[in-house]
């Protein structure tokens, strides 16, 4: 336990140090150079939580007065009117306002609010209407390797390497060593505290692999979102929706006869009420449950990023009233403590998503025998159904 605590303490310290500089490494906009007003702050926060076609760490003004950006470009892959077109995101020169045109294969592209548009061959600039939308271009099918995609691939690779090493250790020894000592109690926790109580002793092994994958995938991505690399993968609605759909498919396909009977033709209630209950149950199964999964994760992670960035923005919005030192100090202290809370939220949201997924799967595969086992003293032993009811 001392070794595990040492590992966890070192990891926590590393993330605290990284998150302390999270907003400061991203505290300058891509074009203007300084954030002064509330509108610039709001625009920058909205830009920060969105996906991006490149990594932008920070910007600075050189001795010649030119704006320089530090980051890394990513591949842009789009399906245009002439087929597949590829180029690096550096061709846009960090422009996100539709001002820089990129010509490839006789086509012209601009990037506006992280969306890529194809312009006519005769167009020289992107034209905007009164609502500030591009009117002489059309969105293309974007298959690019964005920052969120890189985060997903990175976490997938880390999980593959980490758990493969842990599995190899179990072949040769009963007690893992090294980083495996950190992973083992977490794996056992998900198995014994989430999968087994909610799904039941007979069938929990079948779904434990998925629950472990979801738990560590969300947790690590949440932690990466607190680093200066600016990942906000679990704050993207498409990602949380995909995770919720995976859970939906699993409990829909795995549902037994009694599960569907209780949904489509509820036993024990008047016949005239059963069709009404069927509609409500179907809506809950296919809409409400996955919607609750995706919105809870998306909203909490996005809100956390917005709060942290808003506290960091104090150094700009209050520098006139508090002074540079006062505003920066207040921003640093508040953002540091809220980041500590976000480290807890990162784990909590992974736990809640995994717990609810296990709960929904357990409801689908439960055997309604309406009986309880008893211990040696004659007391009823809680089963998976009791655990789910108590959790709800």
C-alpha positions as a Markdown table, in Angstrom:
| # | Residue | x | y | z |
|---|---|---|---|---|
| 1 | Unk | 0.0 | 0.0 | 0.0 |
| 2 | Unk | 2.9 | 2.4 | 0.7 |
| 3 | Unk | 4.2 | 1.9 | -2.9 |
| 4 | Unk | 0.7 | 2.5 | -4.3 |
| 5 | Unk | 0.3 | 5.6 | -2.2 |
| 6 | Unk | 3.7 | 6.8 | -3.4 |
| 7 | Unk | 2.7 | 6.3 | -7.0 |
| 8 | Unk | -0.6 | 8.0 | -6.6 |
| 9 | Unk | 0.9 | 10.9 | -4.8 |
| 10 | Unk | 3.5 | 11.5 | -7.5 |
| 11 | Unk | 0.9 | 11.3 | -10.2 |
| 12 | Unk | -1.3 | 13.8 | -8.3 |
| 13 | Unk | 1.6 | 16.2 | -7.8 |
| 14 | Unk | 2.5 | 16.0 | -11.5 |
| 15 | Unk | -1.0 | 16.9 | -12.6 |
| 16 | Unk | -1.3 | 19.7 | -10.1 |
| 17 | Unk | 1.9 | 21.2 | -11.3 |
| 18 | Unk | 0.8 | 20.9 | -14.9 |
| 19 | Unk | -2.7 | 22.2 | -14.3 |
| 20 | Unk | -1.3 | 25.3 | -12.5 |
| 21 | Unk | 0.0 | 26.4 | -15.8 |
| 22 | Unk | -2.8 | 25.2 | -18.0 |
| 23 | Unk | -4.5 | 28.4 | -18.7 |
| 24 | Unk | -1.4 | 30.5 | -18.6 |
| 25 | Unk | 0.1 | 28.6 | -21.5 |
| 26 | Unk | -3.1 | 29.2 | -23.5 |
| 27 | Unk | -3.8 | 32.7 | -22.2 |
| 28 | Unk | -3.2 | 34.6 | -25.4 |
| 29 | Unk | -5.5 | 34.6 | -28.4 |
| 30 | Unk | -4.4 | 33.5 | -31.9 |
| 31 | Unk | -4.5 | 36.9 | -33.5 |
| 32 | Unk | -4.8 | 40.0 | -31.4 |
| 33 | Unk | -2.0 | 39.4 | -28.9 |
| 34 | Unk | -3.7 | 40.4 | -25.7 |
| 35 | Unk | -7.0 | 39.7 | -24.0 |
| 36 | Unk | -8.4 | 42.8 | -22.5 |
| 37 | Unk | -12.2 | 43.0 | -22.6 |
| 38 | Unk | -14.9 | 40.6 | -21.5 |
| 39 | Unk | -15.9 | 39.9 | -25.2 |
| 40 | Unk | -12.3 | 38.8 | -26.0 |
| 41 | Unk | -12.3 | 36.6 | -22.9 |
| 42 | Unk | -15.6 | 35.0 | -23.7 |
| 43 | Unk | -14.6 | 34.4 | -27.3 |
| 44 | Unk | -11.3 | 32.8 | -26.2 |
| 45 | Unk | -13.0 | 30.5 | -23.7 |
| 46 | Unk | -15.4 | 29.3 | -26.3 |
| 47 | Unk | -12.5 | 28.7 | -28.7 |
| 48 | Unk | -10.6 | 26.8 | -26.0 |
| 49 | Unk | -13.3 | 24.2 | -25.3 |
| 50 | Unk | -13.8 | 23.4 | -28.9 |
| 51 | Unk | -11.9 | 20.9 | -31.0 |
| 52 | Unk | -9.1 | 22.2 | -33.1 |
| 53 | Unk | -7.1 | 21.2 | -36.2 |
| 54 | Unk | -3.8 | 21.9 | -34.5 |
| 55 | Unk | -2.0 | 22.1 | -31.2 |
| 56 | Unk | -1.6 | 25.7 | -30.0 |
| 57 | Unk | 0.3 | 26.1 | -26.8 |
| 58 | Unk | 1.0 | 29.8 | -26.7 |
| 59 | Unk | 1.8 | 32.9 | -28.8 |
| 60 | Unk | 4.3 | 35.7 | -28.5 |
| 61 | Unk | 5.3 | 38.9 | -30.3 |
| 62 | Unk | 8.9 | 38.9 | -31.6 |
| 63 | Unk | 11.3 | 41.8 | -31.8 |
| 64 | Unk | 10.0 | 42.8 | -35.2 |
| 65 | Unk | 6.4 | 43.0 | -34.0 |
| 66 | Unk | 5.2 | 39.9 | -35.7 |
| 67 | Unk | 3.0 | 37.4 | -34.0 |
| 68 | Unk | 4.6 | 34.0 | -33.5 |
| 69 | Unk | 2.7 | 30.8 | -32.5 |
| 70 | Unk | 4.1 | 27.8 | -30.7 |
| 71 | Unk | 2.3 | 24.5 | -31.4 |
| 72 | Unk | 2.1 | 21.6 | -33.8 |
| 73 | Unk | 0.1 | 21.2 | -37.0 |
| 74 | Unk | -2.1 | 18.2 | -37.6 |
| 75 | Unk | -3.3 | 16.6 | -40.9 |
| 76 | Unk | -6.3 | 18.0 | -42.6 |
| 77 | Unk | -8.3 | 15.4 | -44.5 |
| 78 | Unk | -11.5 | 16.6 | -46.2 |
| 79 | Unk | -13.8 | 15.2 | -48.9 |
| 80 | Unk | -14.4 | 18.0 | -51.4 |
| 81 | Unk | -16.3 | 18.3 | -54.6 |
| 82 | Unk | -13.3 | 16.8 | -56.4 |
| 83 | Unk | -12.7 | 13.9 | -53.9 |
| 84 | Unk | -10.3 | 13.5 | -51.1 |
| 85 | Unk | -7.9 | 16.4 | -50.3 |
| 86 | Unk | -5.2 | 16.4 | -47.7 |
| 87 | Unk | -2.8 | 19.1 | -46.4 |
| 88 | Unk | -1.3 | 20.2 | -43.0 |
| 89 | Unk | -3.2 | 22.6 | -40.8 |
| 90 | Unk | -0.2 | 24.9 | -40.8 |
| 91 | Unk | -1.4 | 26.1 | -44.3 |
| 92 | Unk | -4.0 | 28.1 | -42.5 |
| 93 | Unk | -1.3 | 29.9 | -40.4 |
| 94 | Unk | -3.4 | 29.6 | -37.3 |
| 95 | Unk | -6.3 | 31.6 | -38.9 |
| 96 | Unk | -9.8 | 30.7 | -37.7 |
| 97 | Unk | -11.6 | 33.7 | -39.1 |
| 98 | Unk | -11.9 | 32.6 | -42.8 |
| 99 | Unk | -9.2 | 35.1 | -44.0 |
| 100 | Unk | -6.5 | 32.7 | -45.2 |
| 101 | Unk | -7.2 | 30.7 | -48.4 |
| 102 | Unk | -5.6 | 27.4 | -49.0 |
| 103 | Unk | -5.5 | 26.2 | -52.6 |
| 104 | Unk | -5.2 | 22.4 | -53.3 |
| 105 | Unk | -6.1 | 20.5 | -56.5 |
| 106 | Unk | -7.7 | 23.6 | -58.0 |
| 107 | Unk | -9.9 | 24.1 | -54.9 |
| 108 | Unk | -9.9 | 26.8 | -52.3 |
| 109 | Unk | -10.5 | 26.2 | -48.6 |
| 110 | Unk | -10.9 | 28.5 | -45.5 |
| 111 | Unk | -11.3 | 27.7 | -41.9 |
| 112 | Unk | -13.9 | 29.6 | -39.9 |
| 113 | Unk | -14.7 | 28.8 | -36.3 |
| 114 | Unk | -13.0 | 25.4 | -36.5 |
| 115 | Unk | -15.1 | 24.4 | -39.6 |
| 116 | Unk | -13.5 | 24.1 | -43.1 |
| 117 | Unk | -15.4 | 25.5 | -46.1 |
| 118 | Unk | -14.8 | 25.0 | -49.8 |
| 119 | Unk | -15.0 | 28.2 | -51.8 |
| 120 | Unk | -15.7 | 28.5 | -55.6 |
| 121 | Unk | -12.7 | 28.5 | -57.8 |
| 122 | Unk | -13.3 | 32.2 | -58.8 |
| 123 | Unk | -13.5 | 33.4 | -55.1 |
| 124 | Unk | -10.7 | 35.5 | -53.8 |
| 125 | Unk | -12.1 | 35.9 | -50.3 |
| 126 | Unk | -14.8 | 34.4 | -48.1 |
| 127 | Unk | -17.9 | 36.5 | -48.2 |
| 128 | Unk | -20.1 | 36.9 | -45.0 |
| 129 | Unk | -23.7 | 37.7 | -44.7 |
| 130 | Unk | -25.3 | 39.9 | -42.0 |
| 131 | Unk | -25.3 | 37.0 | -39.5 |
| 132 | Unk | -21.6 | 36.6 | -40.1 |
| 133 | Unk | -21.9 | 33.2 | -41.8 |
| 134 | Unk | -20.0 | 32.3 | -45.0 |
| 135 | Unk | -22.4 | 32.6 | -47.9 |
| 136 | Unk | -20.1 | 31.8 | -50.9 |
| 137 | Unk | -18.8 | 28.5 | -49.5 |
| 138 | Unk | -20.0 | 25.1 | -48.3 |
| 139 | Unk | -18.9 | 22.9 | -45.5 |
| 140 | Unk | -16.9 | 19.8 | -46.5 |
| 141 | Unk | -16.9 | 16.3 | -45.0 |
| 142 | Unk | -14.1 | 16.7 | -42.4 |
| 143 | Unk | -12.2 | 13.6 | -41.7 |
| 144 | Unk | -9.2 | 15.4 | -40.2 |
| 145 | Unk | -6.9 | 14.2 | -37.4 |
| 146 | Unk | -8.0 | 16.8 | -34.9 |
| 147 | Unk | -6.7 | 17.4 | -31.4 |
| 148 | Unk | -9.5 | 15.3 | -29.9 |
| 149 | Unk | -8.7 | 12.4 | -32.3 |
| 150 | Unk | -5.0 | 12.6 | -31.2 |
| 151 | Unk | -6.1 | 12.5 | -27.6 |
| 152 | Unk | -8.3 | 9.4 | -28.2 |
| 153 | Unk | -5.5 | 7.6 | -30.0 |
| 154 | Unk | -3.0 | 8.5 | -27.3 |
| 155 | Unk | -5.2 | 7.3 | -24.5 |
| 156 | Unk | -6.0 | 4.2 | -26.4 |
| 157 | Unk | -2.3 | 3.4 | -26.9 |
| 158 | Unk | -1.5 | 4.1 | -23.2 |
| 159 | Unk | -4.3 | 1.8 | -22.1 |
| 160 | Unk | -3.2 | -0.9 | -24.5 |
| 161 | Unk | 0.4 | -0.7 | -23.3 |
| 162 | Unk | -0.5 | -0.5 | -19.6 |
| 163 | Unk | -3.1 | -3.3 | -19.4 |
| 164 | Unk | -1.1 | -5.5 | -21.7 |
| 165 | Unk | 1.9 | -5.2 | -19.3 |
| 166 | Unk | -0.4 | -5.9 | -16.4 |
| 167 | Unk | -1.8 | -9.0 | -18.1 |
| 168 | Unk | 1.7 | -10.3 | -18.9 |
| 169 | Unk | 2.6 | -9.9 | -15.2 |
| 170 | Unk | -0.3 | -12.1 | -14.1 |
| 171 | Unk | 1.0 | -15.0 | -16.2 |
| 172 | Unk | 4.3 | -15.1 | -14.3 |
| 173 | Unk | 3.5 | -13.8 | -10.8 |
| 174 | Unk | 0.5 | -13.5 | -8.5 |
| 175 | Unk | 1.3 | -10.0 | -7.4 |
| 176 | Unk | 2.1 | -7.4 | -10.0 |
| 177 | Unk | 5.0 | -5.0 | -9.7 |
| 178 | Unk | 5.8 | -1.5 | -10.8 |
| 179 | Unk | 3.0 | 0.5 | -12.2 |
| 180 | Unk | 0.9 | -2.6 | -12.2 |
| 181 | Unk | 0.5 | -2.1 | -8.4 |
| 182 | Unk | -1.3 | 1.1 | -9.2 |
| 183 | Unk | -3.6 | -0.4 | -11.8 |
| 184 | Unk | -4.6 | -3.5 | -9.9 |
| 185 | Unk | -6.6 | -1.9 | -7.1 |
| 186 | Unk | -8.4 | 0.3 | -9.6 |
| 187 | Unk | -9.3 | -2.7 | -11.7 |
| 188 | Unk | -10.5 | -4.6 | -8.6 |
| 189 | Unk | -12.5 | -1.6 | -7.5 |
| 190 | Unk | -14.4 | -1.4 | -10.8 |
| 191 | Unk | -14.9 | -5.1 | -10.8 |
| 192 | Unk | -16.1 | -5.6 | -7.2 |
| 193 | Unk | -17.7 | -2.2 | -6.5 |
| 194 | Unk | -19.4 | -1.4 | -9.9 |
| 195 | Unk | -19.7 | -4.5 | -12.1 |
| 196 | Unk | -20.4 | -7.3 | -9.7 |
| 197 | Unk | -23.1 | -5.5 | -7.4 |
| 198 | Unk | -25.0 | -4.0 | -10.3 |
| 199 | Unk | -24.9 | -6.7 | -12.9 |
| 200 | Unk | -24.9 | -9.8 | -10.7 |
| 201 | Unk | -22.6 | -12.6 | -9.8 |
| 202 | Unk | -23.6 | -14.8 | -12.8 |
| 203 | Unk | -23.1 | -12.3 | -15.6 |
| 204 | Unk | -20.8 | -9.5 | -14.4 |
| 205 | Unk | -17.6 | -11.0 | -16.0 |
| 206 | Unk | -19.1 | -10.7 | -19.5 |
| 207 | Unk | -19.4 | -6.9 | -19.2 |
| 208 | Unk | -16.4 | -6.1 | -16.9 |
| 209 | Unk | -14.1 | -5.5 | -19.8 |
| 210 | Unk | -16.3 | -2.9 | -21.3 |
| 211 | Unk | -16.8 | -1.1 | -18.0 |
| 212 | Unk | -13.1 | -1.1 | -17.3 |
| 213 | Unk | -12.4 | 0.4 | -20.7 |
| 214 | Unk | -15.0 | 3.1 | -20.3 |
| 215 | Unk | -13.9 | 4.0 | -16.8 |
| 216 | Unk | -10.1 | 4.4 | -17.6 |
| 217 | Unk | -10.8 | 5.9 | -21.0 |
| 218 | Unk | -13.0 | 8.7 | -19.5 |
| 219 | Unk | -10.8 | 9.2 | -16.4 |
| 220 | Unk | -7.5 | 9.5 | -18.3 |
| 221 | Unk | -9.0 | 11.9 | -20.9 |
| 222 | Unk | -10.5 | 14.0 | -18.1 |
| 223 | Unk | -7.0 | 14.3 | -16.5 |
| 224 | Unk | -5.4 | 15.1 | -19.9 |
| 225 | Unk | -7.9 | 17.9 | -20.2 |
| 226 | Unk | -6.3 | 19.6 | -17.2 |
| 227 | Unk | -2.9 | 19.7 | -18.7 |
| 228 | Unk | -1.4 | 22.5 | -20.9 |
| 229 | Unk | -2.0 | 20.4 | -24.0 |
| 230 | Unk | -5.6 | 21.6 | -24.0 |
| 231 | Unk | -7.4 | 18.3 | -24.6 |
| 232 | Unk | -11.1 | 18.6 | -24.1 |
| 233 | Unk | -12.2 | 15.3 | -25.6 |
| 234 | Unk | -14.9 | 14.4 | -23.0 |
| 235 | Unk | -16.2 | 17.9 | -23.4 |
| 236 | Unk | -17.0 | 17.2 | -27.1 |
| 237 | Unk | -20.7 | 16.2 | -27.5 |
| 238 | Unk | -19.8 | 13.8 | -30.3 |
| 239 | Unk | -17.5 | 11.8 | -28.0 |
| 240 | Unk | -19.9 | 11.5 | -25.1 |
| 241 | Unk | -22.7 | 10.6 | -27.5 |
| 242 | Unk | -20.6 | 7.8 | -29.0 |
| 243 | Unk | -19.9 | 6.4 | -25.5 |
| 244 | Unk | -23.6 | 6.6 | -24.6 |
| 245 | Unk | -24.5 | 4.8 | -27.8 |
| 246 | Unk | -22.1 | 2.0 | -27.0 |
| 247 | Unk | -23.8 | 1.5 | -23.7 |
| 248 | Unk | -27.2 | 1.7 | -25.4 |
| 249 | Unk | -26.2 | -1.0 | -27.9 |
| 250 | Unk | -24.9 | -3.3 | -25.2 |
| 251 | Unk | -27.9 | -3.3 | -22.9 |
| 252 | Unk | -30.3 | -3.4 | -25.8 |
| 253 | Unk | -28.7 | -6.4 | -27.4 |
| 254 | Unk | -28.1 | -8.1 | -24.0 |
| 255 | Unk | -31.6 | -7.6 | -22.7 |
| 256 | Unk | -33.4 | -10.9 | -21.7 |
| 257 | Unk | -37.0 | -11.8 | -22.2 |
| 258 | Unk | -38.2 | -10.5 | -18.9 |
| 259 | Unk | -36.5 | -7.2 | -19.5 |
| 260 | Unk | -38.4 | -6.6 | -22.8 |
| 261 | Unk | -41.6 | -8.0 | -21.4 |
| 262 | Unk | -41.5 | -5.4 | -18.6 |
| 263 | Unk | -40.9 | -2.7 | -21.2 |
| 264 | Unk | -43.4 | -3.7 | -23.9 |
| 265 | Unk | -46.1 | -5.3 | -21.9 |
| 266 | Unk | -45.7 | -4.5 | -18.2 |
| 267 | Unk | -47.1 | -7.4 | -16.1 |
| 268 | Unk | -49.2 | -6.7 | -13.0 |
| 269 | Unk | -50.9 | -3.5 | -14.3 |
| 270 | Unk | -54.3 | -3.0 | -16.1 |
| 271 | Unk | -54.3 | -3.9 | -19.8 |
| 272 | Unk | -55.4 | -0.4 | -20.8 |
| 273 | Unk | -52.4 | 1.2 | -19.1 |
| 274 | Unk | -49.8 | -1.2 | -20.6 |
| 275 | Unk | -49.6 | 0.6 | -24.0 |
| 276 | Unk | -49.0 | 3.9 | -22.3 |
| 277 | Unk | -46.3 | 2.4 | -20.0 |
| 278 | Unk | -44.7 | 0.8 | -23.1 |
| 279 | Unk | -44.3 | 4.2 | -24.8 |
| 280 | Unk | -42.8 | 5.7 | -21.6 |
| 281 | Unk | -40.5 | 2.7 | -21.1 |
| 282 | Unk | -39.3 | 2.8 | -24.7 |
| 283 | Unk | -38.6 | 6.5 | -24.5 |
| 284 | Unk | -36.6 | 5.9 | -21.3 |
| 285 | Unk | -34.7 | 3.0 | -22.8 |
| 286 | Unk | -33.7 | 4.6 | -26.1 |
| 287 | Unk | -33.7 | 8.3 | -25.4 |
| 288 | Unk | -33.6 | 9.3 | -21.7 |
| 289 | Unk | -31.0 | 6.8 | -20.5 |
| 290 | Unk | -28.4 | 7.5 | -23.2 |
| 291 | Unk | -29.2 | 11.2 | -23.1 |
| 292 | Unk | -28.5 | 11.3 | -19.4 |
| 293 | Unk | -25.2 | 9.6 | -19.9 |
| 294 | Unk | -23.9 | 11.9 | -22.7 |
| 295 | Unk | -25.2 | 15.2 | -21.3 |
| 296 | Unk | -24.0 | 14.6 | -17.7 |
| 297 | Unk | -20.4 | 13.9 | -18.8 |
| 298 | Unk | -20.4 | 16.6 | -21.5 |
| 299 | Unk | -21.9 | 19.3 | -19.3 |
| 300 | Unk | -19.7 | 18.7 | -16.2 |
| 301 | Unk | -16.4 | 18.6 | -18.1 |
| 302 | Unk | -17.2 | 21.6 | -20.3 |
| 303 | Unk | -18.4 | 23.6 | -17.3 |
| 304 | Unk | -15.2 | 22.8 | -15.4 |
| 305 | Unk | -13.1 | 24.1 | -18.3 |
| 306 | Unk | -15.2 | 27.2 | -18.5 |
| 307 | Unk | -14.9 | 27.9 | -14.8 |
| 308 | Unk | -11.1 | 27.4 | -14.8 |
| 309 | Unk | -10.6 | 29.6 | -17.9 |
| 310 | Unk | -12.9 | 32.3 | -16.4 |
| 311 | Unk | -10.9 | 32.4 | -13.2 |
| 312 | Unk | -7.7 | 32.6 | -15.2 |
| 313 | Unk | -9.2 | 35.5 | -17.1 |
| 314 | Unk | -9.3 | 37.5 | -13.9 |
| 315 | Unk | -5.7 | 38.6 | -14.6 |
| 316 | Unk | -7.0 | 40.4 | -17.7 |
| 317 | Unk | -10.4 | 41.7 | -16.6 |
| 318 | Unk | -9.4 | 43.0 | -13.2 |
| 319 | Unk | -5.9 | 44.2 | -13.8 |
| 320 | Unk | -7.1 | 47.9 | -13.9 |
| 321 | Unk | -8.8 | 47.7 | -10.5 |
| 322 | Unk | -6.5 | 45.2 | -8.7 |
| 323 | Unk | -3.3 | 45.9 | -10.5 |
| 324 | Unk | -1.2 | 43.4 | -12.5 |
| 325 | Unk | 0.2 | 41.7 | -9.4 |
| 326 | Unk | -3.1 | 41.6 | -7.5 |
| 327 | Unk | -5.1 | 40.3 | -10.4 |
| 328 | Unk | -2.5 | 37.7 | -11.4 |
| 329 | Unk | -2.2 | 36.5 | -7.8 |
| 330 | Unk | -5.9 | 36.2 | -7.3 |
| 331 | Unk | -6.3 | 34.4 | -10.6 |
| 332 | Unk | -3.5 | 32.0 | -9.7 |
| 333 | Unk | -4.9 | 31.1 | -6.3 |
| 334 | Unk | -8.5 | 30.6 | -7.4 |
| 335 | Unk | -7.6 | 28.7 | -10.6 |
| 336 | Unk | -5.2 | 26.4 | -8.6 |
| 337 | Unk | -7.9 | 25.5 | -6.0 |
| 338 | Unk | -10.6 | 25.0 | -8.6 |
| 339 | Unk | -8.2 | 22.7 | -10.5 |
| 340 | Unk | -7.8 | 20.6 | -7.4 |
| 341 | Unk | -11.6 | 20.1 | -7.5 |
| 342 | Unk | -11.5 | 19.3 | -11.2 |
| 343 | Unk | -9.1 | 16.5 | -10.5 |
| 344 | Unk | -11.7 | 15.0 | -8.2 |
| 345 | Unk | -14.4 | 15.7 | -10.8 |
| 346 | Unk | -12.4 | 13.9 | -13.4 |
| 347 | Unk | -12.6 | 10.7 | -11.4 |
| 348 | Unk | -16.1 | 11.3 | -10.3 |
| 349 | Unk | -17.5 | 11.7 | -13.8 |
| 350 | Unk | -15.7 | 8.5 | -14.9 |
| 351 | Unk | -17.2 | 6.7 | -11.9 |
| 352 | Unk | -20.7 | 8.0 | -12.5 |
| 353 | Unk | -20.7 | 7.1 | -16.2 |
| 354 | Unk | -19.4 | 3.6 | -15.5 |
| 355 | Unk | -21.8 | 3.1 | -12.6 |
| 356 | Unk | -24.8 | 4.1 | -14.7 |
| 357 | Unk | -23.7 | 1.9 | -17.6 |
| 358 | Unk | -23.4 | -1.0 | -15.2 |
| 359 | Unk | -26.8 | -0.2 | -13.7 |
| 360 | Unk | -28.5 | -0.1 | -17.1 |
| 361 | Unk | -26.8 | -3.3 | -18.2 |
| 362 | Unk | -27.8 | -5.0 | -14.9 |
| 363 | Unk | -31.4 | -4.0 | -15.4 |
| 364 | Unk | -31.4 | -5.6 | -18.9 |
| 365 | Unk | -29.8 | -8.9 | -17.9 |
| 366 | Unk | -31.4 | -9.3 | -14.4 |
| 367 | Unk | -33.3 | -12.5 | -13.6 |
| 368 | Unk | -36.5 | -11.6 | -11.8 |
| 369 | Unk | -36.8 | -14.6 | -9.5 |
| 370 | Unk | -38.2 | -12.4 | -6.7 |
| 371 | Unk | -36.3 | -14.5 | -4.1 |
| 372 | Unk | -33.4 | -13.7 | -1.9 |
| 373 | Unk | -30.5 | -15.8 | -0.6 |
| 374 | Unk | -30.0 | -16.0 | 3.2 |
| 375 | Unk | -26.9 | -16.2 | 5.3 |
| 376 | Unk | -26.2 | -18.6 | 8.1 |
| 377 | Unk | -28.1 | -16.4 | 10.5 |
| 378 | Unk | -31.2 | -16.3 | 8.3 |
| 379 | Unk | -30.8 | -12.8 | 7.1 |
| 380 | Unk | -31.5 | -11.9 | 3.5 |
| 381 | Unk | -28.4 | -11.3 | 1.4 |
| 382 | Unk | -28.8 | -8.3 | -0.9 |
| 383 | Unk | -28.7 | -9.2 | -4.6 |
| 384 | Unk | -27.9 | -7.1 | -7.7 |
| 385 | Unk | -31.5 | -5.9 | -7.9 |
| 386 | Unk | -31.4 | -4.6 | -4.3 |
| 387 | Unk | -28.1 | -2.8 | -5.0 |
| 388 | Unk | -29.6 | -1.1 | -8.1 |
| 389 | Unk | -32.8 | 0.0 | -6.3 |
| 390 | Unk | -30.7 | 1.4 | -3.4 |
| 391 | Unk | -28.5 | 3.3 | -5.9 |
| 392 | Unk | -31.5 | 4.8 | -7.7 |
